[in-house]
Amino acid sequence: MLRPIARAVAYVSITIILVIVFWASLTFALGTSNPAYVVSSGSMIPALNVGDIIIVRDKDTFQSLKVGDIIVFHSPSGDGRVIVHRIYGMASDQYGVAIYTKGDNNYAPDSWVVRESHYIGKVILTLPYIGRITSIIQPPLNYFLILFFIALIFIAELKRR
């Protein structure tokens, strides 16, 4: 009986390690601590829809940005929001590069100026609608689902011969 339990623990451990290695590899390859975001507003429709997952490349892309790029940045108003908008203008001034943004679905440009200190990264990939799962699976449900799948792997391995 000890051998099947050990094998089940090994499979669960390997699964957890693979998830951690995948996330660490993604953050390293894209050069950002959080390479994925879920679009939570309709300001970028039709380019991005609520529930899309966007993959973001690091801060080092700041110097290569151009008008038309979709970027992710901390709100310059300091309210803690993360915003995803398109660059509609750029200029240089005494403070460095000034980026002017606008949501594709918004009537007017944003009232702020995005600086390098606000910049998180550039959108490089969109996974449509996959992020809608996050609106359904929120705490505490997500914890129960994680435990359920770990238990499922464990039990399936114990029953395997």
N, C-alpha and C positions, 0 to 999 in steps of 0.2 A: 504493500500500500504506500510505503514511503517513496518509492520510485515514481509512481504517477503524480504524486503531490509535488515532488521536486521538479518533474518535467513541466507541470502546469505553472509552477512559480517561475520557472525559467522562461516559458513562453510569454507570460504576462510581463516579466521584467524586460525581455527583449523588445516587446511591443512598445513599452514606455520609453525605453532607451532610443528606439528608432524614431519615435515622434520627437523626442528632444533633439536628437542629432539632425533630423530634417529641419526643424525650426532654427537651430543654431547655424546650420549651413546656409539657409535662406537669408538670415540676418547678416551673416558674413559676406555672402556673395553680393548682396544688394547694398551693403554698407550702411545699414540703418537698424536701430534697435527694434523698430516695429515696421516690417515690410508690407503689412496688409491692413487695410481699413475697409469698413463697410460704409457705403454711401447712405447717409441718413436723411438727406433732404432732396427736394426736387429741383434745386437751383441749377443743376447741370443737364437737365433733360433737354434734348434727346441723347446727348453724348453719354451721360451716365444716369442710370435710374436708381431710385431708392431700392436698396437691397443688393446692388452690385458690389462685388468685392474688387477693390483696386489694389494692384501691386505697385509699390513705390520704390524708386531708386534713390540713393543717398543724397546727402547735402553737398557732396562734391560736384554734383551736376549744376550747382547754382551759376557758375561762371559760363556755362554753355546754354543757358536758357534763352528761348526766343519767343517772340509773339506767337500765340497759338498753342503753346504748350499748356497742358493741364498740370497744375501743381497742388501740393498739399502743404498747408502752413498753419501755424498757430495764429489765432486771431490777433491782429495788431491792437485791438481794443483791450486786450488783457483779460478777457472774460473766460479764458481756458478752453474755448472751443477749438476744434481742428476743422479747417475749412478746405474744401476742394473746389477751386475755380480755375478758369482759363486766363492766361496772360493776354491782355489786350493792348498793353503799352509798357515801355521800359524807358528809363532815363537815368542819367547820372547827375548827382548833385554833390554838395559838400559832405553829405553823409554816406556816400557810396551809391550803389545801384538801387534805384527805386523801381519797384514792380507794381503796375496797376492791373487789377484783376476785375473780372466780371463773371458771374454765373451765366451760362448760355441761356437759361430760362428766366433770367432777371431783366427787367426793363432798363435799369440804370447800372453803371459801373459801381463797384464798391467804393465807399467813402474813405477808405484807408489806403496807405502805401505799405506794401510788403517789403521788408528788408531781409537781408541774409539771416539775421538773428531769429526771424519768424519762420524761415523756410525749413520744411521737413524733407521734401523730396519731390521728384517728378513722377507722374503716373506713367508706367510703362506697359501695363497690362490690365485688362478688365475681364472679370469673370462674372457674366450677367446673372443676376438674381440669386446666386448661391448664398449671399449674405442674409437673405430673408430668413434663413434657418435661425440666425442669431436673435431675431425678434420673437421666435417661438421658444427657443431653448435658452432660457435665462435662469440665473440662480433662483431657487435651489434645484430646479429640474436638471440643469446641466450636470450637477454633481451626482445626482441619482443615475443619470444615463452613463456617466463615466464608470461609476461603480458597477452598474448593470453589465456593461460590456466587459469589464475586467472579470467579473464573476462568470459571465458567459464563456469567455476564453478558458478560464480555470476549469469550469465544469465540463466543457467540451473535451478538454485535454484529459481530464480524469476518466471520462467515459470511453475515450478512444482506446482501442486495443492494438 
